[in-house]
Amino acid sequence: MHEDVERCVRAVQSKDARFDGWFFTGVVTTGIYCRPSCPVVPPKPENMRFYPSAAAAQQAGFRACKRCRPDTSPGSPEWNHRADVVARAMRLIADGVVDRGGVPGLAARLGYSTRQIERQLNAELGAGPLALARAQRAQTARLLIETTPLPMGDVAFAAGFASIRAFNDTVREVFALTPSALRDRVAKGHPPAGPGSLSLRLPFRAPLCPDNLFGHLAATAVPGVEEWRDGAFRRALRLPHGHGIATLRPQPDHVACTLSLSDLRDLPIAISRCRWMLDLDADPVAVDDLLRTDPVLAPLVDKAPGRRVPRTVDAPEFAVRAVLGQQVSTAAARTHAARLVTAYGDPIDDPGGGLTHLFPTPTALAELDPESLAFPKTRRTTLMTLVDALAKEEIDLGVGSDWDEARARLSALPGFGPWTVETIAMRALGDPDAFIPGDLGIRAAAATLDLPVTPAALTRRAAQWRPWRAYSVQYLWATLDHAINLLPAN
């Protein structure tokens, strides 16, 4: 995108917010970089320079605009629908892998050398993994500075900086303000969040239909781990340095997010996982424009555009829940999951609601007695085989996983048919082209819409919906009278 100069200039001149996060504009006369929708008067085209990432703009010597705050743009949708090594690397960097394990840790997760990773990221993004992680640390620092009363030293280390000096230098370089001056700019009427909590806005590209997104998460919520309360979806998070609770409330132009974290070092990972779960970096215009070309789907898209794919914050957890949901109702799947949570989950405190546990890890579930499970023996075998493979790390379902390899390894497990594999691919791996033609809801929707009802025939018919078949699933499900399609009452 950033190499198409004419298209970028048109986007900046029209202040088109759809391109926020796709590229960043450096202005040579002012030394700042902006998002395309920046409200200031657009600079002359000859003074614009375009970069594929905020990190690349920072490396080129530009500082962040104080008006449009480009570091708060939605992430590039490129990293959601691509499965190559650069996209996988970007998802892992957003999940904090570089901060925890450095570039060698990132390379090891991807199966490449550090030199190959550096070369590929620099070639496509104009910045290496360290610069990209530094840009993320700067954004985390700004959030902590503006939304908490924490001392600056605590902010520095919570944001992932190795020293206060590096923190001060980075904030001044990126925002052209000292940390104290940045805190002083917090708008009146927006005081810092209360002790132990952080309040922030999660931006997205419009349109966004919250009904199926929050409706699905609420209807399938596991008691004790997830809940719908007072107009918000609440979820317990297992994080690298501790745990947290996320409260997510849909608003017209953003998702209001309140995070309570046991360790503030987990802030960027918690934000990244919440965005991933809500599919907030999607490009709904591109998705809907393609699906509208099918006369069967066009009325569904026009009725409620901007549907997202409800994902998960914990891929192994979702894989376990997918097995629990095989051939049973949503209510039965929730009951089975709740029993595992009570027996094997880690207890947490939730003064603001009814969350009681973290979902059990594969290692904890590997200790359970299969005979205690209240479902058929074949499904017990399926569950225990999956749990064992996850506990031994024989299957990688994380954000940086290879989708094809993950599918192959899942398919090799007993009891894993196309429905289970593709459901995990859609909601845990995040593959936007995952498709589940054998799902009962999809078959019912197909019959209502006079589409083919057999899996093979419907798959052939759905070829024209590629690469967005996971989104077509959301529109097909929307034809059903089911709680997953309805935003719950407060």
Backbone torsions as a table, in degrees:
resi	resn	phi	psi	omega
1	MET	NA	-45.8	-173.8
2	HIS	-68.1	-15.9	179.7
3	GLU	-85.7	-13.0	177.0
4	ASP	-88.9	84.6	-171.0
5	VAL	-60.0	-45.2	-177.7
6	GLU	-61.5	-43.0	179.9
7	ARG	-65.8	-39.7	178.9
8	CYS	-64.7	-42.7	178.9
9	VAL	-60.9	-43.3	178.5
10	ARG	-61.8	-40.5	180.0
11	ALA	-64.1	-41.3	179.6
12	VAL	-68.3	-43.8	-178.0
13	GLN	-66.1	-29.4	178.7
14	SER	-93.8	-0.7	-179.4
15	LYS	53.1	46.9	-173.7
16	ASP	-81.5	107.2	-177.0
17	ALA	-67.8	-15.7	179.2
18	ARG	-62.5	-23.1	-177.0
19	PHE	-96.8	1.8	176.0
20	ASP	-60.1	128.5	-178.5
21	GLY	93.2	-21.5	177.0
22	TRP	-73.6	-38.3	178.1
23	PHE	-156.0	168.6	179.5
24	PHE	-128.9	145.5	-175.6
25	THR	-107.7	119.1	172.3
26	GLY	-93.3	136.2	-178.8
27	VAL	-110.2	111.4	-171.6
28	VAL	-67.3	-26.8	-177.6
29	THR	-78.1	-21.6	-178.5
30	THR	-114.0	-19.3	-179.2
31	GLY	76.2	19.0	179.0
32	ILE	-112.7	161.9	171.8
33	TYR	-123.9	146.5	-171.9
34	CYS	-132.0	167.2	167.5
35	ARG	-85.4	159.5	-178.5
36	PRO	-57.3	-30.8	-176.1
37	SER	-89.3	15.2	-178.8
38	CYS	-51.4	132.1	-174.9
39	PRO	-74.2	-8.9	-178.5
40	VAL	-73.0	166.2	177.6
41	VAL	-61.8	126.9	-177.6
42	PRO	-60.1	140.3	177.9
43	PRO	-72.1	169.6	175.7
44	LYS	-66.4	144.0	-178.3
45	PRO	-53.7	-36.5	-177.8
46	GLU	-70.1	-13.0	178.6
47	ASN	-98.7	2.7	-179.4
48	MET	-94.9	141.2	170.0
49	ARG	-130.1	141.3	-173.2
50	PHE	-115.8	137.8	-175.6
51	TYR	-131.3	146.9	-177.3
52	PRO	-80.3	-10.1	-178.5
53	SER	-152.5	157.7	175.6
54	ALA	-62.9	-36.0	179.8
55	ALA	-62.1	-39.7	179.3
56	ALA	-65.6	-40.6	178.1
57	ALA	-64.3	-39.9	178.7
58	GLN	-66.0	-40.5	179.4
59	GLN	-65.7	-26.7	178.4
60	ALA	-81.4	0.2	174.6
61	GLY	99.4	7.2	179.7
62	PHE	-91.4	150.3	176.1
63	ARG	-110.7	158.7	-173.8
64	ALA	-71.0	139.0	176.2
65	CYS	-65.7	136.6	-179.9
66	LYS	-83.1	-13.9	179.3
67	ARG	-84.8	-53.4	-173.4
68	CYS	-95.3	-9.3	176.6
69	ARG	46.6	69.8	-173.7
70	PRO	-61.8	-21.5	179.6
71	ASP	-70.9	-10.0	179.0
72	THR	-98.1	8.3	178.7
73	SER	-64.6	152.7	169.7
74	PRO	-58.6	152.3	179.1
75	GLY	-68.4	160.3	179.1
76	SER	-65.4	130.0	177.6
77	PRO	-66.1	-12.6	178.0
78	GLU	-55.8	-36.9	-173.9
79	TRP	-78.4	-9.0	177.5
80	ASN	-89.1	-39.8	-172.0
81	HIS	-101.6	0.2	177.1
82	ARG	-102.4	150.7	-179.0
83	ALA	-119.5	11.0	-178.7
84	ASP	-79.5	179.0	-172.1
85	VAL	-67.3	-34.1	179.9
86	VAL	-66.2	-44.5	178.4
87	ALA	-63.3	-43.2	178.7
88	ARG	-62.8	-40.6	178.5
89	ALA	-62.3	-42.5	-179.7
90	MET	-63.9	-39.0	178.6
91	ARG	-66.2	-38.0	179.4
92	LEU	-70.9	-38.8	177.1
93	ILE	-61.8	-42.5	177.6
94	ALA	-62.7	-28.1	179.9
95	ASP	-88.2	7.8	172.3
96	GLY	84.9	15.0	-176.6
97	VAL	-64.1	-40.7	-179.7
98	VAL	-66.1	-39.9	179.1
99	ASP	-64.4	-32.6	-177.7
100	ARG	-88.3	-36.5	-173.7
101	GLY	-125.8	3.3	-179.1
102	GLY	70.1	-176.8	179.0
103	VAL	-62.9	-38.2	176.1
104	PRO	-59.3	-37.0	177.6
105	GLY	-65.1	-40.0	177.1
106	LEU	-64.0	-46.2	-179.1
107	ALA	-62.1	-40.1	179.6
108	ALA	-63.5	-39.4	179.0
109	ARG	-64.7	-32.4	-176.5
110	LEU	-91.2	-15.6	-179.5
111	GLY	79.0	25.9	178.9
112	TYR	-125.2	166.8	174.3
113	SER	-77.6	158.6	178.5
114	THR	-61.5	-35.7	179.8
115	ARG	-64.2	-41.6	178.9
116	GLN	-64.1	-41.6	-179.7
117	ILE	-64.1	-46.7	178.5
118	GLU	-57.3	-46.2	-176.4
119	ARG	-64.8	-44.2	-176.4
120	GLN	-69.4	-40.4	179.5
121	LEU	-68.2	-41.8	178.1
122	ASN	-63.8	-38.6	-178.9
123	ALA	-65.4	-37.4	-175.7
124	GLU	-96.7	-31.8	-172.6
125	LEU	-113.4	-7.1	179.5
126	GLY	72.3	14.0	179.9
127	ALA	-157.1	147.8	178.7
128	GLY	-87.4	178.1	-176.5
129	PRO	-62.0	-34.9	179.1
130	LEU	-67.1	-41.1	178.6
131	ALA	-66.8	-38.9	178.4
132	LEU	-65.7	-41.7	177.7
133	ALA	-66.9	-36.1	178.3
134	ARG	-63.7	-40.8	177.6
135	ALA	-61.9	-38.2	177.8
136	GLN	-67.5	-39.7	177.2
137	ARG	-61.9	-38.1	178.8
138	ALA	-62.7	-41.7	178.9
139	GLN	-65.5	-41.7	177.7
140	THR	-61.8	-42.2	178.8
141	ALA	-60.6	-44.1	179.6
142	ARG	-60.2	-43.2	178.8
143	LEU	-59.7	-44.7	-179.3
144	LEU	-68.4	-38.9	178.7
145	ILE	-62.8	-42.6	-172.7
146	GLU	-87.5	-20.2	-173.8
147	THR	-115.5	-1.3	179.0
148	THR	-134.6	159.1	174.3
149	PRO	-93.0	17.1	-177.4
150	LEU	-58.7	144.3	171.5
151	PRO	-59.5	150.0	-174.9
152	MET	-61.6	-32.8	177.5
153	GLY	-62.1	-41.7	177.9
154	ASP	-66.7	-38.1	177.7
155	VAL	-60.8	-44.7	-176.9
156	ALA	-57.4	-48.5	-175.6
157	PHE	-77.6	-32.1	177.0
158	ALA	-65.7	-33.4	-179.7
159	ALA	-78.2	-8.3	175.9
160	GLY	102.4	7.9	179.2
161	PHE	-79.0	145.4	-178.1
162	ALA	-78.7	-20.9	-179.3
163	SER	-151.4	159.5	177.7
164	ILE	-67.5	-33.9	178.8
165	ARG	-63.2	-44.9	177.9
166	ALA	-62.2	-37.8	176.9
167	PHE	-62.1	-50.3	-179.1
168	ASN	-61.7	-45.0	-178.4
169	ASP	-62.8	-42.1	-177.9
170	THR	-67.5	-44.8	-179.9
171	VAL	-61.8	-43.5	179.4
172	ARG	-65.3	-38.7	-177.6
173	GLU	-70.5	-41.6	-174.3
174	VAL	-81.1	-39.9	-173.3
175	PHE	-109.9	-2.9	-179.6
176	ALA	56.8	31.5	176.7
177	LEU	-144.3	151.5	171.6
178	THR	-73.2	160.3	176.3
179	PRO	-55.2	-40.7	179.8
180	SER	-65.0	-41.9	178.8
181	ALA	-65.9	-35.0	178.1
182	LEU	-65.0	-39.2	177.9
183	ARG	-67.3	-37.2	-179.1
184	ASP	-65.8	-21.2	-179.1
185	ARG	-80.4	-6.0	180.0
186	VAL	-56.1	128.5	-174.5
187	ALA	-62.9	143.6	174.5
188	LYS	-64.1	144.1	-176.8
189	GLY	89.4	-3.2	177.0
190	HIS	-125.8	68.4	-177.4
191	PRO	-68.6	160.8	177.7
192	PRO	-58.0	154.6	179.1
193	ALA	-65.8	164.4	179.9
194	GLY	-67.0	169.2	-178.3
195	PRO	-56.7	134.3	176.3
196	GLY	81.8	0.0	-178.6
197	SER	-134.1	153.5	178.8
198	LEU	-127.5	131.0	178.5
199	SER	-113.6	129.0	-179.2
200	LEU	-150.6	169.8	177.9
201	ARG	-106.9	134.9	174.1
202	LEU	-102.2	110.3	-178.3
203	PRO	-76.7	160.1	175.6
204	PHE	-149.5	166.6	174.7
205	ARG	-87.6	127.2	178.2
206	ALA	-75.4	152.4	-0.8
207	PRO	-84.8	162.3	172.8
208	LEU	-134.4	126.5	175.9
209	CYS	-97.2	108.6	-176.0
210	PRO	-78.7	-14.3	-170.5
211	ASP	-58.9	-58.5	-177.7
212	ASN	-73.7	-28.9	-177.4
213	LEU	-65.8	-59.1	179.9
214	PHE	-76.8	-30.6	177.7
215	GLY	-62.3	-43.3	179.9
216	HIS	-65.4	-46.2	-179.2
217	LEU	-62.3	-39.9	-179.1
218	ALA	-72.6	-41.0	-177.0
219	ALA	-67.8	-28.3	-178.7
220	THR	-103.6	10.1	-174.9
221	ALA	-60.6	135.0	176.9
222	VAL	-84.8	120.3	-179.7
223	PRO	-54.9	134.7	-179.3
224	GLY	93.7	-26.1	-179.5
225	VAL	-108.2	-34.2	-177.6
226	GLU	-138.0	153.8	175.6
227	GLU	-162.4	158.9	169.8
228	TRP	-106.9	121.9	-175.9
229	ARG	-144.4	126.1	174.6
230	ASP	53.2	44.2	175.8
231	GLY	78.1	18.0	-178.3
232	ALA	-140.0	147.5	172.6
233	PHE	-90.5	128.2	-178.3
234	ARG	-118.1	141.7	-171.0
235	ARG	-147.8	133.7	173.4
236	ALA	-81.2	137.4	-175.8
237	LEU	-118.7	129.3	169.6
238	ARG	-92.6	121.7	-171.7
239	LEU	-124.3	164.3	-174.7
240	PRO	-57.7	-36.5	-175.9
241	HIS	-107.0	0.7	-178.3
242	GLY	170.1	-139.2	178.5
243	HIS	-139.7	170.7	180.0
244	GLY	-155.5	170.7	174.4
245	ILE	-128.9	126.0	178.6
246	ALA	-106.6	132.3	174.0
247	THR	-115.9	118.4	-171.4
248	LEU	-122.3	120.3	-174.6
249	ARG	-123.9	120.4	-179.2
250	PRO	-69.8	133.6	175.3
251	GLN	-125.6	164.6	-176.3
252	PRO	-57.4	-37.4	-174.9
253	ASP	-121.8	8.0	177.4
254	HIS	-167.1	172.1	170.6
255	VAL	-108.5	119.9	177.9
256	ALA	-75.2	128.6	-174.5
257	CYS	-126.8	127.8	171.6
258	THR	-118.2	125.7	-178.5
259	LEU	-116.4	131.0	171.0
260	SER	-114.3	115.2	-172.0
261	LEU	-120.7	140.0	175.5
262	SER	-76.4	-21.0	178.1
263	ASP	-143.6	118.7	-175.4
264	LEU	-66.3	-15.2	175.5
265	ARG	-62.3	-18.3	-179.0
266	ASP	-86.9	2.0	-176.0
267	LEU	-56.1	-54.3	-177.5
268	PRO	-62.7	-34.5	179.0
269	ILE	-68.8	-40.3	179.0
270	ALA	-62.7	-42.8	178.5
271	ILE	-63.4	-46.3	-179.3
272	SER	-59.2	-41.8	-178.0
273	ARG	-72.2	-33.8	175.4
274	CYS	-66.2	-42.9	178.0
275	ARG	-62.4	-41.8	179.3
276	TRP	-62.8	-45.0	-179.0
277	MET	-60.3	-38.6	-177.9
278	LEU	-91.5	0.6	177.6
279	ASP	56.3	43.4	-172.4
280	LEU	-79.2	-12.8	179.4
281	ASP	-94.6	9.1	179.0
282	ALA	-67.7	160.7	174.6
283	ASP	-109.1	88.1	-173.6
284	PRO	-65.0	-27.5	179.9
285	VAL	-66.1	-45.9	178.5
286	ALA	-62.7	-42.6	179.9
287	VAL	-62.9	-53.0	-174.7
288	ASP	-67.2	-35.6	178.9
289	ASP	-60.8	-40.4	179.0
290	LEU	-70.6	-45.4	-177.8
291	LEU	-65.7	-28.3	178.6
292	ARG	-67.4	-18.0	179.5
293	THR	-69.2	-14.9	175.4
294	ASP	-93.2	119.1	-177.1
295	PRO	-61.4	-20.7	177.7
296	VAL	-75.7	-40.7	-177.9
297	LEU	-84.8	-23.5	-174.5
298	ALA	-52.9	-46.8	179.6
299	PRO	-63.9	-33.3	179.3
300	LEU	-68.6	-40.1	178.7
301	VAL	-67.7	-43.8	-178.6
302	ASP	-65.1	-31.1	-178.3
303	LYS	-68.7	-40.5	-178.1
304	ALA	-149.5	75.6	-177.8
305	PRO	-68.4	161.1	174.0
306	GLY	84.7	25.1	177.3
307	ARG	-68.2	140.0	177.7
308	ARG	-109.4	165.7	175.5
309	VAL	-94.2	115.4	177.4
310	PRO	-68.2	121.8	-176.8
311	ARG	-109.4	-150.5	-176.0
312	THR	-140.8	158.1	174.8
313	VAL	-94.3	-6.3	-175.3
314	ASP	-145.7	101.7	-174.2
315	ALA	-64.3	-45.8	177.0
316	PRO	-58.8	-40.0	176.7
317	GLU	-57.7	-46.0	-176.9
318	PHE	-65.9	-36.3	178.0
319	ALA	-60.3	-42.6	177.1
320	VAL	-62.0	-44.0	-178.9
321	ARG	-67.0	-31.6	176.9
322	ALA	-64.2	-40.0	177.0
323	VAL	-66.9	-41.5	178.2
324	LEU	-62.2	-26.2	-177.7
325	GLY	-90.3	2.5	-179.3
326	GLN	-65.6	120.4	171.9
327	GLN	59.3	28.8	174.7
328	VAL	-134.4	168.5	179.7
329	SER	-74.3	165.8	176.2
330	THR	-59.0	-41.8	-179.6
331	ALA	-63.5	-41.1	179.8
332	ALA	-66.5	-39.5	178.9
333	ALA	-63.1	-40.6	178.4
334	ARG	-64.0	-39.4	179.5
335	THR	-64.1	-46.7	178.0
336	HIS	-59.1	-45.3	-178.6
337	ALA	-64.8	-40.1	-179.2
338	ALA	-62.4	-36.2	178.1
339	ARG	-64.9	-41.2	177.4
340	LEU	-64.8	-39.8	-179.8
341	VAL	-61.8	-46.7	-178.7
342	THR	-63.3	-38.7	-175.2
343	ALA	-82.4	-34.8	-170.3
344	TYR	-126.8	-5.1	179.6
345	GLY	-76.9	161.5	177.6
346	ASP	-88.9	124.6	-178.7
347	PRO	-66.3	145.6	174.0
348	ILE	-137.5	163.5	175.8
349	ASP	-100.8	140.5	178.3
350	ASP	-139.1	83.4	-179.1
351	PRO	-59.8	-25.5	-175.7
352	GLY	-93.5	5.9	-177.5
353	GLY	-174.7	-152.4	-172.9
354	GLY	-114.3	23.1	177.9
355	LEU	-81.6	133.7	-172.6
356	THR	-122.5	-23.7	-172.9
357	HIS	-144.6	158.9	161.0
358	LEU	-87.9	146.3	177.3
359	PHE	-62.6	138.3	-176.7
360	PRO	-62.0	145.9	177.9
361	THR	-75.9	160.3	174.7
362	PRO	-56.5	-35.8	178.9
363	THR	-62.5	-41.8	178.1
364	ALA	-67.4	-41.3	-179.0
365	LEU	-69.3	-23.3	179.1
366	ALA	-65.1	-17.3	-179.0
367	GLU	-89.7	-5.5	-174.8
368	LEU	-74.2	156.4	177.8
369	ASP	-88.4	115.4	-178.4
370	PRO	-55.5	-30.5	-178.3
371	GLU	-67.1	-17.9	-180.0
372	SER	-81.6	-7.8	-177.5
373	LEU	-84.5	129.1	-174.5
374	ALA	-90.1	54.9	172.6
375	PHE	-151.6	171.8	-170.3
376	PRO	-55.4	155.0	-176.8
377	LYS	-59.8	-39.3	-178.8
378	THR	-62.8	-38.6	179.3
379	ARG	-73.9	-30.2	173.2
380	ARG	-60.3	-44.6	179.0
381	THR	-61.3	-42.9	178.6
382	THR	-59.8	-47.4	-178.2
383	LEU	-63.7	-46.9	-176.2
384	MET	-67.9	-34.7	176.8
385	THR	-65.6	-42.0	177.4
386	LEU	-62.6	-49.3	-177.9
387	VAL	-59.2	-41.6	179.7
388	ASP	-63.5	-43.3	179.8
389	ALA	-65.1	-39.5	178.8
390	LEU	-68.9	-41.2	-179.1
391	ALA	-64.5	-34.4	179.3
392	LYS	-87.3	3.1	-179.8
393	GLU	57.9	35.8	176.0
394	GLU	-82.8	-14.7	177.4
395	ILE	-128.5	127.3	177.7
396	ASP	-104.3	114.8	178.6
397	LEU	-112.6	11.9	-176.8
398	GLY	-72.1	177.4	-175.1
399	VAL	-64.2	-22.2	179.4
400	GLY	-99.8	14.8	-175.4
401	SER	-74.2	159.0	173.0
402	ASP	-84.6	114.8	-173.5
403	TRP	-61.2	-41.9	-178.7
404	ASP	-66.4	-42.7	179.4
405	GLU	-65.7	-40.9	178.7
406	ALA	-62.0	-43.3	177.4
407	ARG	-59.4	-44.7	-177.6
408	ALA	-63.3	-42.0	-178.7
409	ARG	-69.7	-38.0	176.6
410	LEU	-65.9	-42.5	-178.2
411	SER	-63.5	-24.5	-179.5
412	ALA	-78.1	-11.8	-179.8
413	LEU	-80.8	145.9	178.0
414	PRO	-64.5	137.1	177.0
415	GLY	84.7	3.8	179.9
416	PHE	-100.9	101.4	176.0
417	GLY	-98.1	-175.4	-177.5
418	PRO	-58.2	-37.6	-178.0
419	TRP	-60.9	-49.0	-177.3
420	THR	-66.4	-44.6	-178.0
421	VAL	-63.2	-46.5	-177.1
422	GLU	-72.9	-30.3	175.4
423	THR	-64.6	-43.1	176.6
424	ILE	-66.2	-40.2	178.6
425	ALA	-61.6	-38.0	-176.9
426	MET	-73.9	-47.2	-169.3
427	ARG	-100.8	-22.6	179.1
428	ALA	-102.8	-50.2	179.6
429	LEU	-74.3	-28.9	179.8
430	GLY	84.0	21.8	178.6
431	ASP	-72.5	115.6	-177.1
432	PRO	-70.7	-9.2	-179.4
433	ASP	-106.7	8.0	176.6
434	ALA	-62.2	144.5	-174.7
435	PHE	-145.2	139.1	-176.2
436	ILE	-127.0	72.2	-176.6
437	PRO	-65.2	-19.0	179.9
438	GLY	-87.4	-3.0	179.0
439	ASP	-63.1	136.9	-177.0
440	LEU	-61.5	-38.9	178.9
441	GLY	-66.1	-39.0	178.6
442	ILE	-66.8	-40.5	179.4
443	ARG	-66.3	-37.7	177.4
444	ALA	-66.5	-41.8	178.4
445	ALA	-64.4	-41.1	-179.9
446	ALA	-61.2	-42.2	179.4
447	ALA	-63.6	-40.6	179.5
448	THR	-64.4	-35.1	-175.6
449	LEU	-95.5	7.8	-178.8
450	ASP	60.6	34.5	171.2
451	LEU	-93.7	161.5	176.4
452	PRO	-58.9	143.5	-176.2
453	VAL	-104.9	-18.7	177.5
454	THR	-78.0	144.2	-177.1
455	PRO	-55.3	-43.4	-177.9
456	ALA	-64.8	-45.6	-178.5
457	ALA	-68.0	-39.0	-179.9
458	LEU	-68.7	-35.5	176.6
459	THR	-62.4	-41.9	177.2
460	ARG	-64.0	-40.9	-179.8
461	ARG	-66.5	-32.1	-175.8
462	ALA	-82.0	-2.0	-178.9
463	ALA	-58.1	-31.9	-178.7
464	GLN	-74.7	-9.0	178.1
465	TRP	-91.5	-3.6	-179.4
466	ARG	-70.8	144.7	8.2
467	PRO	-96.6	29.5	-173.2
468	TRP	-117.6	34.5	-176.0
469	ARG	-66.5	-27.0	176.6
470	ALA	-62.7	-32.1	177.8
471	TYR	-77.4	-32.4	175.2
472	SER	-62.3	-33.8	176.6
473	VAL	-59.3	-41.4	-179.8
474	GLN	-64.2	-40.2	179.2
475	TYR	-70.4	-35.2	177.2
476	LEU	-68.9	-43.9	177.2
477	TRP	-59.6	-31.3	-176.6
478	ALA	-64.4	-15.3	178.3
479	THR	-78.7	-9.6	-175.4
480	LEU	-91.9	152.7	174.4
481	ASP	-89.5	86.1	-174.6
482	HIS	-145.5	150.2	-176.8
483	ALA	-62.4	-23.7	-178.1
484	ILE	-65.5	-15.7	-178.2
485	ASN	-97.1	1.0	-172.2
486	LEU	-119.9	131.4	172.8
487	LEU	-67.1	121.9	-175.2
488	PRO	-62.3	151.5	173.9
489	ALA	-68.6	151.7	-177.2
490	ASN	-66.0	NA	NA
